[in-house]
Amino acid sequence: MRSMETRSGRAASRGLQRREVWVHEKGLPHICRQPLVDHLGQRMLVATDLSDDSSDVDARAIELAEMAGARLLVLAIVAPQAITDDSHQKRLDALLGRARRRGIEAEGRIVMGDPADAILRAAIASRADAIVIGDAQWRGWKNAGCVCGHVILHAPCRVLITHGRTAA
């Protein structure tokens, strides 16, 4: 499967590209010029680890939620061995604040455990219409990372895999 590439805003002017793959239904890939905003639905879930590496994915989820007029659930997944402190909550609050300043109804929660299972459980519980997830090591459909691949194959809704911007 090939990934699609789009240019957007300031990144295009700096020669950076965003690579995205839209999985429309139950693991069946659908390549399009851009995510089908009309099909994102009213409830979007973004999975994040709140790291600097995930900030581009987080920003893209906020952008899409704003375009679609969707409610955003931010699922912050922390590794079980990680020491939880106030810093995780502060980063989550900052992310939610950015979404709310753009007029998006947003809520968030921090969970520990297996990322793929946590994402799928949250998508089912929240009745998400779409999941936005990052996969920094995307090398095509057959080589999807284990978390991303598991989510794609078992998601109860559409999935958008977005990648950090790379040099053109």
Secondary structure as UniProt FT lines:
FT   STRAND          4..6
FT   HELIX           9..13
FT   TURN            14..15
FT   STRAND          16..25
FT   TURN            26..27
FT   STRAND          28..30
FT   HELIX           37..39
FT   STRAND          43..48
FT   HELIX           52..54
FT   HELIX           55..68
FT   STRAND          71..78
FT   TURN            80..81
FT   HELIX           86..101
FT   TURN            102..103
FT   STRAND          106..112
FT   HELIX           115..126
FT   STRAND          130..134
FT   TURN            136..137
FT   HELIX           141..143
FT   HELIX           146..154
FT   STRAND          158..162
FT   STRAND          166..167
//
